[in-house]
């Protein structure tokens, strides 16, 4: 049997979005499509496992009814085959199937029931029937896949496509893969580490940490992954994303990280080797009212303004780092230079020598935010040669312009990572800056204060111009000083 290739799978899954177009908001496609994809995948793997048990001589009862013999147990009325026999009240049947799956599989609790399929105005039986027929054309057993991670990769592709389709709302659940890759490469996670994303969205940064370990040939199973996400639908998608990538044991909590951090152990915040996040830019109503009496002492540098939650997330991240921990966060540029409460918080973080790098990115990289952003890199245990310094990098010029937005190319990512690792000065691009210089600038971290970002003048072959004008001089009988005067008027040095 021919193996399922990535291009075939993504094309088929994207076609399912066309079935929903017109009746469902683009930002909601993902909830229904990922829910059905997950249900079909679980059913197919259950059948594959059952057939293997039967070949090994196990009884029908054990193969089909013993939950201990399966990674995920599928009751008969939650199986995909059962849904294909129905023509009426399909939404209700899918909801009941999802409830049964959660009841029999603790790791799926709340994941599938987060999406309500029983909305006949938006999802009439005819539409759901078309989706079930469409998904039934694919068999998603492990033996059918051309590579083990193909479903995870298809999932990543679809999330990016749905984010593009959803426009501004896409930024709520998706960070462009190139930005995620850059941030993970800078932080360079290793096996054995505890890694957390306190605003994890659909889980892209946690998944990329696993990809990074694979690329450097380290044990991806020896990694502790935690995350928290407040949007229930996005939390469910994150859980499915993690599972479809074959990642087991990740702890993904649902809830508001600032108001109610859930990643606790014995009543205390869990501490991590790496904390990585792209929290909502300048979040309004972020929870200033509860931060004033925070039980975990996270806001010791000060309370951010009620309309700018950026530094609330930064302080949470610092509070959850191990003594040798590092963090990377995507922030809008305003965080670097706004005064008032934010200026005082910046001062406190800088004076503790926690800021390792500020990296400026091109504008228009993110869905729903055309403004340029930066990477804020924190390190609780800087190497000796980096102590008392902050590394500034202006990476805004290096990108590829696409139809609707800009994109970092592999060479742009590599250039930034290599410069960060070298921590040396490159004219008009990057340099380490001593804290004394930052103090003289009132703790303002605006990148152009430290990097000359003026464009170099266009290179001109002055000698060729002189030769041309000398020839013109001969023809007109003009003197050398007139030629030089003309060049000076043009702005050339002669």
C-alpha positions in Angstrom: 0.0 0.0 0.0 1.3 3.5 -0.9 2.4 5.5 2.1 0.7 8.8 2.8 3.0 11.8 2.0 3.0 15.2 3.6 1.8 17.1 0.5 -1.1 14.7 0.0 -2.1 14.9 3.6 -1.9 18.7 3.9 -3.8 19.2 0.6 -6.6 16.8 1.8 -6.9 18.5 5.2 -6.9 22.0 3.6 -9.7 20.9 1.4 -11.8 20.2 4.5 -11.6 23.9 5.2 -13.4 24.6 1.9 -16.3 22.5 3.1 -16.7 24.8 6.0 -16.3 28.1 4.1 -19.3 30.4 4.3 -20.9 29.0 7.4 -18.0 29.1 9.9 -15.7 32.0 10.8 -12.2 31.4 9.4 -10.7 31.7 12.9 -12.9 28.7 14.0 -12.0 26.3 11.2 -9.2 24.8 13.2 -11.4 23.7 16.1 -13.6 21.5 14.0 -11.0 20.2 11.5 -8.4 19.3 14.2 -11.2 17.7 16.3 -12.2 15.4 13.5 -8.7 14.7 12.4 -7.8 13.7 15.9 -10.9 11.5 16.2 -10.1 9.7 12.9 -6.5 9.2 13.9 -7.3 7.7 17.3 -9.9 5.3 15.7 -7.4 4.1 13.0 -4.6 3.5 15.5 -7.0 1.7 17.8 -7.9 -0.7 14.9 -4.2 -1.1 14.0 -3.4 -2.1 17.6 -6.4 -4.4 17.8 -5.4 -6.3 14.6 -1.9 -6.7 16.0 -3.3 -8.2 19.2 -5.4 -10.6 17.3 -2.4 -11.7 15.2 -0.6 -12.4 18.5 -3.4 -14.8 19.5 -5.3 -12.5 21.9 -9.0 -12.9 22.1 -11.5 -10.5 20.4 -12.6 -9.4 23.9 -9.1 -8.4 24.9 -8.2 -6.8 21.6 -11.4 -4.7 21.4 -12.4 -4.2 25.0 -9.3 -4.1 27.2 -8.2 -0.4 27.8 -4.8 -1.5 29.1 -3.9 -2.9 25.6 -4.3 0.5 23.9 -2.6 3.8 24.0 -6.1 5.4 23.7 -9.2 3.3 24.3 -12.1 3.8 21.8 -15.6 2.7 23.0 -17.8 1.4 20.1 -20.0 4.5 19.9 -17.0 6.8 19.9 -15.4 5.0 17.0 -15.2 6.7 13.6 -16.9 3.7 11.9 -20.0 4.3 14.0 -20.2 7.9 13.0 -20.1 7.0 9.3 -23.3 5.0 9.8 -25.3 8.0 10.9 -27.1 10.6 8.8 -29.1 12.6 11.5 -28.0 14.5 14.6 -24.4 14.1 13.7 -23.2 17.0 15.8 -24.8 15.5 18.9 -23.2 12.1 18.1 -19.8 13.6 17.7 -20.1 15.4 21.0 -21.1 12.2 22.7 -18.2 10.3 21.1 -15.8 13.0 22.4 -17.3 12.8 25.9 -16.8 9.0 25.9 -13.3 9.3 24.7 -12.4 11.7 27.5 -14.2 9.5 30.0 -12.0 6.5 29.0 -8.7 8.4 28.5 -7.7 10.7 31.3 -5.0 12.5 29.2 -7.8 13.8 26.9 -9.9 15.3 29.6 -11.4 18.6 28.4 -9.5 18.4 25.1 -12.2 17.1 22.7 -15.3 18.5 24.5 -13.8 22.0 24.1 -15.4 22.1 20.7 -19.2 22.0 20.3 -20.2 20.2 17.1 -24.0 20.3 17.9 -24.7 23.7 16.4 -27.1 23.0 13.5 -27.2 26.6 12.3 -23.4 26.7 11.7 -22.9 22.9 11.3 -26.0 21.3 9.7 -26.0 17.5 9.2 -25.2 18.0 5.5 -22.0 19.8 6.3 -20.8 17.3 9.0 -21.7 14.4 6.7 -19.5 15.9 3.9 -16.6 16.3 6.4 -17.0 12.7 7.7 -17.0 11.4 4.1 -14.0 13.6 3.3 -11.9 12.4 6.3 -13.0 8.8 5.7 -10.9 8.8 2.4 -7.7 8.9 4.5 -6.4 6.0 6.6 -4.2 7.3 9.4 -2.7 4.2 10.9 1.0 4.3 11.8 1.8 1.9 9.0 0.1 4.2 6.5 2.4 7.2 7.2 5.5 7.9 5.1 7.3 9.2 8.3 6.4 9.0 12.0 6.0 12.8 12.5 3.9 13.5 9.3 0.7 14.2 11.2 2.5 16.6 13.5 4.1 18.4 10.5 0.7 18.5 8.7 -0.8 20.0 11.9 1.9 22.7 12.0 1.3 23.5 8.4 -2.5 23.8 8.9 -2.1 26.0 12.0 -0.1 28.4 9.9 -2.6 28.3 7.1 -5.5 28.9 9.4 -3.7 31.8 11.1 -3.2 33.3 7.6 -6.9 32.8 6.8 -8.0 34.2 10.2 -5.9 37.4 9.7 -5.6 39.4 12.8 -7.2 36.7 15.0 -4.4 34.3 13.8 -1.9 36.0 16.1 -3.9 34.9 19.1 -2.9 31.3 18.6 0.1 31.2 16.3 3.6 32.6 16.2 5.3 32.4 12.8 7.5 29.2 12.7 10.6 31.2 11.6 10.4 33.4 14.8 9.9 30.3 16.9 12.9 28.6 15.3 15.1 31.7 15.9 14.1 32.0 19.5 14.6 28.3 20.2 18.0 28.3 18.4 19.1 31.2 20.5 18.1 29.4 23.8 19.5 26.1 22.5 17.6 23.6 24.7 19.4 20.4 25.7 18.1 17.0 26.9 17.3 16.8 30.6 16.0 20.4 30.7 12.7 21.7 32.2 11.1 24.0 29.5 8.0 26.1 29.9 5.8 28.4 27.7 3.5 30.4 30.0 1.5 31.7 27.0 1.7 28.6 24.9 -1.0 29.1 22.3 -1.1 26.1 20.0 2.2 24.8 21.4 4.6 25.7 18.6 7.5 26.7 20.8 7.3 23.5 22.9 7.2 21.4 19.8 10.1 23.3 18.3 12.2 22.6 21.4 11.7 18.9 20.6 12.6 19.4 16.9 15.8 21.2 18.1 16.8 18.2 20.2 16.2 15.9 17.2 18.4 18.1 15.0 21.3 17.9 17.5 20.8 14.2 18.0 19.7 14.3 21.6 17.1 12.3 23.5 13.7 14.0 23.0 12.1 11.8 25.6 14.4 13.2 28.3 12.8 16.6 28.4 10.1 18.1 30.7 7.6 20.3 28.8 5.1 22.6 30.5 2.7 25.2 29.2 -0.3 27.3 30.2 -3.0 28.8 27.9 -6.0 30.8 28.9 -8.2 30.3 25.7 -10.0 27.0 26.1 -10.2 26.2 22.4 -6.5 27.1 21.8 -5.5 25.0 24.9 -7.3 22.0 23.4 -5.5 22.5 20.0 -2.2 22.7 21.9 -2.9 19.3 23.6 -3.8 17.7 20.3 -0.7 19.3 18.6 1.6 17.8 21.3 -0.1 14.4 21.1 0.0 14.3 17.2 3.7 15.0 17.4 4.1 11.8 19.5 5.1 13.8 22.6 4.0 12.2 25.8 4.0 13.5 29.3 3.8 17.3 28.5 1.9 19.2 31.2 -0.4 21.8 29.6 -2.6 23.7 32.0 -5.6 25.9 31.1 -6.1 29.2 32.7 -4.8 32.8 33.1 -1.0 32.7 33.8 -0.9 36.1 35.5 -4.1 35.9 37.5 -3.9 32.2 38.3 -0.6 30.4 37.5 -1.3 26.6 37.4 2.2 25.3 37.0 2.9 24.7 40.6 4.5 22.0 42.8 3.7 21.8 46.5 2.1 25.3 46.3 5.2 26.9 44.7 6.0 28.0 41.1 7.8 25.3 39.2 11.3 26.5 38.1 12.7 25.9 34.7 16.0 25.9 32.7 14.3 27.7 29.8 11.1 29.8 29.7 10.0 30.9 26.2 7.0 32.8 25.2 5.2 35.1 22.8 2.6 36.7 25.1 -0.2 39.0 23.7 1.4 42.4 22.7 0.5 45.1 25.2 -2.4 43.2 26.7 -5.0 45.4 28.3 -6.8 44.2 31.4 -4.0 41.8 32.2 -4.7 41.5 35.9 -3.2 44.5 37.7 -5.8 44.2 40.4 -4.7 40.8 41.5 -0.9 41.4 40.9 -0.8 43.9 43.7 -1.3 41.1 46.2 0.4 38.3 44.2 0.9 35.2 46.5 4.1 34.2 44.6 5.9 37.5 44.8 6.4 37.7 41.0 6.2 41.5 40.6 9.0 42.7 42.9 10.3 45.1 40.2 7.0 46.9 40.2 3.5 46.8 38.7 3.2 47.5 35.0 0.5 49.9 33.8 -3.0 48.3 33.7 -3.1 48.7 29.8 0.4 47.2 29.1 0.8 43.6 30.4 4.1 42.9 28.6 6.4 43.3 31.7 3.9 41.3 33.8 4.7 38.3 31.6 8.5 39.1 31.7 8.4 39.2 35.5 6.5 36.0 35.7 9.1 34.4 33.5 12.0 35.6 35.6 10.2 34.3 38.8 10.0 30.8 37.2 13.6 30.5 36.2 16.1 28.3 38.0 19.2 30.1 39.4 21.0 29.2 36.1 17.9 29.6 33.9 17.4 31.6 30.7 14.3 33.1 29.1 13.4 34.4 25.7 10.3 36.5 25.0 8.8 38.3 22.0 7.9 41.9 22.9 6.7 45.0 21.1 9.4 47.8 21.0 7.5 50.1 23.3 8.6 47.9 26.2 12.2 49.0 25.5 11.7 52.7 26.0 8.4 53.6 27.7 8.9 55.5 30.9 6.9 55.6 34.2 6.3 52.2 35.9 7.8 50.3 32.9 11.0 52.4 33.1 11.4 51.5 36.8 10.8 47.8 36.1 13.4 47.9 33.3 15.9 49.6 35.6 15.4 46.9 38.3 15.9 44.0 35.8 18.9 45.7 34.3 20.5 46.4 37.6 20.3 42.8 38.5 22.2 42.1 35.2 19.5 39.8 33.9 19.2 41.2 30.4 21.6 39.4 28.0 20.3 40.6 24.6 17.8 42.8 22.8 17.3 41.7 19.2 15.3 43.8 16.8 13.2 42.0 14.2 11.7 43.1 10.9 8.2 44.7 10.9 5.1 42.8 9.7 6.2 39.3 10.8 3.2 38.6 13.0 -0.5 38.1 12.2 -2.5 41.0 13.4 0.5 43.1 14.3 2.4 45.0 11.6 4.6 46.7 14.1 8.2 45.5 14.6 8.9 43.3 17.6 12.0 42.3 19.4 13.4 39.3 21.3 14.3 40.0 24.9 16.8 37.4 26.2 17.3 37.0 29.9 20.0 35.0 31.7 20.2 34.5 35.5 23.8 33.1 35.2 25.6 35.1 32.5 29.0 33.9 31.4 31.8 36.1 32.8 32.5 37.9 29.5 28.8 38.9 29.2 28.4 40.2 32.8 27.6 43.9 33.0 26.7 44.1 29.4 23.6 43.9 27.1 24.0 42.7 23.5 22.0 44.8 21.0 21.3 43.5 17.5 19.4 45.3 14.7 18.0 42.6 12.5 15.2 44.6 10.9 16.8 44.7 7.4 17.1 41.0 6.8 13.9 39.3 5.6 11.9 38.2 2.6 8.9 40.2 1.6 5.8 38.1 0.9 2.4 39.1 -0.4 0.7 39.9 3.0 3.6 39.9 5.4 7.4 39.5 5.8 9.3 36.3 6.7 12.7 35.5 8.1 14.8 33.3 5.8 17.0 30.5 7.0 20.1 32.7 6.3 18.5 35.6 8.4 18.0 33.2 11.3 21.6 31.8 11.0 23.1 35.4 10.9 21.3 36.4 14.1 22.1 33.2 16.0 25.8 33.4 15.0 26.1 37.0 16.0 24.4 36.4 19.3 26.8 33.4 20.0 29.9 35.5 19.0 28.7 38.4 21.2 31.0 40.8 19.2 30.6 44.1 17.5 29.6 44.3 13.8 29.2 47.8 12.4 25.6 48.9 11.9 24.4 45.5 13.1 25.2 44.5 16.6 27.4 45.2 19.7 27.7 44.5 23.4 26.9 47.6 25.4 28.2 48.2 29.0 25.5 48.9 31.7 27.2 52.2 32.4 26.2 53.4 28.9 22.6 52.2 29.5 22.5 54.0 32.8 23.5 57.2 31.1 20.5 56.7 28.8 18.1 56.4 31.7 17.8 52.6 31.2 16.3 53.2 27.7 16.8 50.1 25.6 15.7 51.5 22.2 18.0 49.8 19.8 18.9 52.9 17.6 20.4 54.4 20.8 23.2 51.8 20.6 23.4 50.7 17.0 23.8 53.2 14.1 21.0 52.1 11.9 21.4 54.8 9.2 21.6 53.4 5.7 25.0 53.5 4.0 25.2 55.8 1.1 25.0 54.2 -2.3 28.4 53.3 -3.5 29.6 55.5 -6.4 32.5 55.0 -8.7 34.0 58.5 -8.2 37.0 57.9 -10.3 34.9 56.9 -13.3 32.9 60.2 -12.8 36.1 62.2 -12.6 37.3 60.6 -15.9 34.0 61.4 -17.6 34.0 65.0 -16.4 37.7 65.4 -17.4 36.8 64.3 -20.9 33.9 66.8 -20.8 36.4 69.5 -19.6 38.6 68.9 -22.6 35.7 69.1 -24.9 34.5 72.4 -23.4 37.9 73.8 -22.5 37.2 74.0 -18.7 39.8 74.0 -16.0 40.4 71.3 -13.3 39.1 73.5 -10.5 35.7 73.8 -12.2 35.5 70.0 -12.4 36.3 69.7 -8.7 33.8 72.4 -7.8 31.1 70.5 -9.7 31.9 67.3 -7.9 31.8 69.0 -4.5 28.3 70.4 -5.4 27.2 66.8 -6.1 28.5 65.9 -2.6 31.6 63.9 -3.7 34.8 64.2 -1.7 37.6 65.2 -4.1 
